[in-house]
Amino acid sequence: MDTINLTTNLKLGKPNIDEKYDVQVQNMNMDLIDSSIKKLQDADHNFATSENLQEHTGNRNNPHGVTKQQIGLDKVVNRQQIYGIPGVVTAGGIPVFDGSGYTVRDSGFTIGKSVPPNAVFTDTTYGIADENVPGIIKSSDSIQVSSDGTASVVDESHSHDTQYYTKSDSLKLNNEFLTESKNYTDLKIAEHTADSIIQRQIVDRLPTSNINTNIIYLVPKANASSGSNDNYNEYINLNGETTGWEFIGNTYIDLADYYNKSETNRIFLLNSNISQNNENEINKVPSSALLHYVLQEKDSQIQNLQNEINEINSNLPKYAIVEGVTPDAISRNISYNVPTGWNLHRTIVLKVQCQNLSNNSWYENILEPVYAGRIGFTEADSMDGYLNAPFRVYLMQFPIWL
């Protein structure tokens, strides 16, 4: 049977138009329809009829057995919450609850014009307040407020030394205090500034009284010359007394034993083997450009000499000694390594020595060169004492120009 189309719900077979009638398809469809109808018949008793629904919805006797805990009424008394309000209440009266919390009664209190609507009523009564017991303040009492904000009644019956100021008086006193404080601060700053400034004063002779330790006294020199920059001796006093004078010095410096710039440059020029002909004039100090040129010439000469030495060294033969150990059997193929950087083809063997282990002496003609990097025993037998023995190969590398 070919594949056919199916219905949406029961999946019944739907043959195509060009197909022939197939009994198997028809039988399958019948079986599906029969099975579906049977399921509906078996489930019919689970559906409520219209009469059943009306009977259930009209039942007011709690057919499902719902409790008040399930719907949140377990905290509520199952009765009228507020009751017992009197029919007649005093005008402006305040109702209150009784002890049960449910019955309302008239409190007997009224709100007068002198009582604010948010007033709190209490049965507590107060007498006249004093410093220990709170109470009512008399009109003749004075109030004192402490630094922590608490108020107390001032006893005016005795005298005291404490003076109290009004707000304006306190502000005035505060401003006066700030002004005096600023003036005192400015005065001390000025005194400190005056004491810390060093002044100078020209005098004929050092004073003997009213000596100021912050003044440098300049006393004229007896041998001062006109136009000189060294005309005074400088003094300062350390303690304000005639015994406290300290000679600071003068500005004269004796340079008689020192070379001046011209003399120094000329000595440098002579020590550098510079001819006097390099100067334009016989007494002229060489310029810095000339000295720089001479130094460059010297550096160039030194570099040229170094290059010549390097070239000479590169053309000289090199010598080296390499060491090794002979094998444990006679061989003509014993290898050795030439020094690093040597050219093997420009290396020749000058001689080969081998140590005799019997007497620890070194002998030639035991080993001989075979070819580059190889040596071998000269004889095929009779080499007792020369096996596993140290050997030396004396090498020379000749220059490229040879």
C-alpha positions in Angstrom: 0.0 0.0 0.0 1.4 3.4 -1.0 1.7 6.2 1.4 -1.5 8.2 1.6 -2.7 11.5 3.2 -4.1 11.5 6.8 -6.8 13.6 8.4 -5.7 16.2 11.0 -7.4 14.8 14.2 -8.0 11.0 14.0 -5.3 10.4 11.3 -7.8 8.6 9.0 -6.4 7.5 5.6 -7.3 9.7 2.6 -6.6 8.0 -0.7 -5.6 10.1 -3.6 -8.0 10.7 -6.5 -6.1 8.5 -8.9 -5.8 5.6 -6.5 -8.0 2.5 -6.5 -10.2 1.6 -3.6 -8.3 -0.2 -0.9 -10.2 -2.2 1.7 -7.3 -2.1 4.1 -7.4 1.7 4.3 -11.2 1.6 4.9 -10.8 -1.0 7.7 -8.1 1.0 9.4 -10.2 4.1 9.3 -13.2 2.2 10.9 -11.0 0.9 13.7 -9.8 4.4 14.5 -13.3 5.8 14.6 -14.6 2.9 16.7 -11.7 3.4 19.2 -12.4 7.1 19.5 -16.1 6.7 20.1 -15.4 4.1 22.8 -13.1 6.5 24.7 -15.9 9.1 24.7 -18.4 6.7 26.0 -16.1 5.6 28.8 -15.4 9.1 29.9 -19.1 10.3 29.8 -19.6 9.7 33.5 -16.9 12.3 34.4 -18.8 15.2 32.9 -21.4 17.2 35.1 -24.8 17.7 33.8 -26.6 21.1 33.9 -28.7 19.9 36.8 -25.5 18.9 38.7 -23.9 22.3 38.2 -27.0 24.3 39.4 -27.3 22.2 42.5 -23.7 22.6 43.4 -23.5 26.4 42.8 -26.7 26.9 44.8 -25.4 25.1 47.9 -24.6 27.6 50.7 -23.6 25.0 53.3 -19.9 25.0 52.5 -19.9 21.8 50.4 -16.1 21.9 50.1 -15.5 22.3 53.9 -13.4 25.5 53.7 -12.1 26.7 57.1 -11.6 30.3 58.3 -7.9 29.5 58.7 -7.7 28.8 54.9 -9.2 32.2 54.1 -7.4 34.2 56.8 -10.3 34.8 59.2 -8.8 32.8 62.2 -7.7 36.1 63.9 -11.1 37.8 63.6 -13.9 37.4 66.2 -17.0 36.0 64.5 -19.3 38.8 65.6 -20.0 42.5 65.2 -16.7 44.2 66.0 -17.9 47.5 67.5 -21.1 47.8 69.3 -22.7 49.3 72.3 -22.3 53.0 71.1 -24.6 55.0 73.2 -27.4 56.8 71.5 -26.6 60.0 73.3 -23.0 61.3 73.5 -21.9 64.5 75.1 -21.3 67.3 72.6 -17.6 67.5 71.9 -17.1 64.3 74.0 -14.3 61.8 73.3 -15.4 58.2 73.0 -13.1 55.4 74.3 -13.0 51.6 74.2 -13.7 49.7 77.4 -11.5 47.0 78.8 -12.9 44.3 76.4 -11.7 46.3 73.4 -15.0 46.1 71.6 -17.5 48.3 73.5 -17.4 52.1 73.0 -18.3 54.4 75.8 -18.3 58.1 76.5 -15.0 59.1 78.3 -16.5 62.2 79.9 -13.8 64.5 78.4 -14.5 67.2 75.9 -12.3 69.2 73.6 -12.5 72.9 74.5 -11.3 75.8 72.6 -8.1 76.1 74.7 -7.1 72.4 74.1 -5.4 71.7 70.7 -6.9 68.8 68.7 -3.7 66.7 69.0 -3.5 67.0 72.8 -2.7 63.9 74.8 -4.9 63.3 77.8 -3.5 61.8 80.9 -4.6 61.3 84.5 -1.2 62.4 85.9 -1.2 65.6 87.8 1.8 67.9 88.5 2.7 70.3 91.3 5.1 73.2 91.3 8.4 72.2 89.6 11.7 72.4 91.4 15.3 71.4 90.6 14.6 67.7 91.4 10.9 67.1 90.6 9.3 68.0 87.3 6.1 70.1 87.5 4.4 73.3 86.6 6.5 76.5 86.2 5.3 79.6 88.0 5.0 82.9 86.1 7.6 84.4 88.4 10.2 81.6 87.7 13.3 82.2 85.5 14.4 79.5 83.1 18.0 78.5 82.6 19.1 76.3 79.7 22.3 74.2 80.2 24.8 73.3 77.5 23.1 69.9 76.8 19.8 71.6 76.0 17.9 70.8 79.2 16.0 73.6 81.0 15.8 74.2 84.7 14.2 76.7 87.0 16.5 79.3 88.5 16.1 79.9 92.2 16.0 83.7 92.5 15.8 83.5 96.3 19.6 83.7 96.7 22.4 85.7 95.1 25.0 84.1 92.8 28.1 85.2 90.8 27.0 83.7 87.4 26.3 86.4 84.8 23.8 85.6 82.0 23.8 87.5 78.7 21.2 87.9 76.0 21.8 86.7 72.5 22.7 90.2 71.2 25.1 90.7 74.2 26.7 87.4 73.5 27.2 88.2 69.9 28.7 91.6 70.7 31.2 90.1 73.3 32.2 87.4 70.7 33.0 90.0 68.1 35.1 92.0 70.6 37.0 88.9 71.6 37.7 88.1 67.9 39.0 91.6 67.3 41.3 91.5 70.3 42.6 88.1 69.3 43.3 89.2 65.7 45.1 92.3 67.0 47.3 90.2 69.3 48.1 87.7 66.6 49.1 90.5 64.1 51.3 92.1 66.8 53.2 88.8 67.5 53.6 88.2 63.8 55.1 91.6 63.3 57.5 91.1 66.2 58.6 87.8 64.9 59.1 89.2 61.4 61.2 92.1 62.8 63.3 89.7 64.8 64.0 87.3 61.9 65.1 89.9 59.3 68.8 90.6 59.1 69.5 94.3 58.3 72.7 96.1 57.5 74.0 99.5 58.8 77.1 101.6 58.0 78.8 103.0 61.1 82.1 104.9 61.8 82.8 102.5 64.7 81.2 99.6 66.4 78.4 100.7 68.9 78.9 100.1 72.6 75.1 100.3 73.5 71.8 99.6 71.9 73.4 96.8 70.0 71.0 95.0 67.6 71.8 91.3 67.0 69.9 91.4 63.7 72.1 94.1 62.1 75.4 93.6 60.2 77.5 96.6 61.0 79.8 97.8 58.2 82.9 99.7 59.4 84.9 101.6 56.7 88.4 100.3 56.1 91.3 102.7 56.7 93.1 101.8 53.5 90.0 101.6 51.3 90.6 102.9 47.7 88.1 104.8 45.5 86.2 102.5 43.1 87.1 99.4 45.1 84.5 96.7 45.9 86.0 96.0 49.3 85.6 99.1 51.4 84.2 97.7 54.7 84.7 95.2 57.4 81.6 93.3 58.4 80.6 92.5 62.0 77.7 90.9 63.7 76.9 90.8 67.5 75.8 87.5 69.0 74.5 88.6 72.4 73.9 92.3 72.3 76.9 93.0 74.5 80.3 94.6 73.6 81.9 91.1 74.2 79.7 89.5 71.5 81.2 91.0 68.4 82.1 88.5 65.6 84.2 89.5 62.6 82.5 88.2 59.5 85.2 89.2 57.1 85.7 91.2 54.0 85.3 90.6 50.2 89.1 90.6 49.4 90.6 87.3 48.2 94.3 87.0 47.5 94.8 85.1 44.2 98.5 85.9 43.8 99.5 82.3 43.9 96.8 81.1 41.4 97.0 80.9 37.6 94.6 83.0 35.7 92.6 81.7 32.7 95.1 82.8 30.1 98.0 81.2 31.9 96.1 78.0 32.4 95.1 77.7 28.7 98.7 78.4 27.6 100.1 75.6 29.9 97.5 73.2 28.6 98.4 74.2 25.0 102.2 73.6 25.7 101.6 70.2 27.4 99.5 69.1 24.4 102.6 69.6 22.1 100.7 72.3 20.2 102.9 74.7 18.3 102.8 78.3 19.1 102.3 78.9 15.3 98.7 77.7 15.8 97.9 81.0 17.5 97.1 84.1 15.6 99.2 86.2 18.0 102.0 85.1 20.3 100.1 86.0 23.5 96.6 85.0 22.4 95.0 82.1 24.3 93.9 79.3 21.9 90.2 79.2 21.3 88.0 76.2 22.4 87.4 75.3 18.7 91.2 75.0 18.2 91.6 72.8 21.3 88.6 70.6 20.1 90.3 70.2 16.7 93.6 69.2 18.3 91.9 66.6 20.5 90.1 65.1 17.5 93.5 64.9 15.7 95.0 63.0 18.7 92.0 60.6 18.8 92.4 60.0 15.0 96.1 59.2 15.4 95.4 56.8 18.3 92.8 55.0 16.3 95.1 54.7 13.3 97.8 53.2 15.5 95.3 50.7 16.9 94.3 49.6 13.4 97.9 49.1 12.4 98.5 46.9 15.5 95.4 44.9 14.7 96.6 44.4 11.1 100.0 43.3 12.3 98.5 40.8 14.8 96.2 39.4 12.1 99.3 38.6 9.9 101.2 36.8 12.6 101.1 33.0 13.0 99.0 31.6 15.9 100.1 28.8 18.2 98.2 26.4 20.4 98.5 23.1 22.2 95.5 20.7 22.3 95.3 17.7 24.6 93.6 14.4 24.6 93.8 10.7 25.6 94.7 7.8 23.3 92.3 4.9 22.9 92.6 1.5 24.5 93.8 0.0 21.2 96.3 1.0 18.6 94.7 3.2 16.0 95.6 5.5 13.1 92.4 7.5 13.5 92.7 9.5 16.8 90.8 12.8 16.5 91.4 16.1 18.2 89.8 19.5 18.1 91.5 22.7 16.9 90.9 25.9 18.9 87.7 27.8 18.3 87.9 30.1 15.3 90.9 28.4 13.7 90.8 27.4 10.0 91.6 23.7 9.8 93.1 24.0 6.3 95.6 26.6 7.5 96.6 24.6 10.6 99.8 22.5 10.6 101.1 20.1 13.3 104.5 21.1 14.7 104.9 18.0 16.9 103.0 15.4 18.9 103.9 14.1 22.3 102.5 11.1 24.2 103.1 10.3 27.9 104.3 6.8 28.9 102.2 5.7 31.8 105.0 3.4 33.1 107.4 6.3 33.9 105.2 9.3 33.3 107.7 10.7 30.7 106.7 12.4 27.5 108.0 11.1 24.2 107.8 12.1 20.5 107.6 9.8 17.5 104.9 7.7 19.2 102.1 9.5 17.5 102.2 11.3 14.2 99.9 13.4 12.0 97.7 11.4 9.7 95.6 14.2 8.1 93.8 17.4 9.3 92.4 16.8 12.8 93.7 13.2 13.0 96.8 11.5 14.5 97.8 7.9 14.8 100.4 5.5 16.3 103.6 5.2 14.4 103.8 1.4 15.0 101.3 -1.3 14.9 102.5 -3.1 18.0 104.8 -2.7 21.0 102.9 0.3 22.4 102.7 -0.8 26.0 102.2 2.2 28.4 100.9 4.4 25.6 97.3 3.2 25.5 94.7 5.3 27.4 97.6 7.8 27.8 97.6 11.6 27.6 98.8 13.2 24.4 99.6 16.8 23.2 99.4 18.2 19.7 101.4 21.4 19.1 99.6 23.4 16.4 100.3 26.5 14.3 97.9 28.5 12.1 99.7 30.4 9.4 98.4 33.8 8.1 96.3 34.1 5.0 99.1 35.8 3.0 101.3 32.7 3.2 
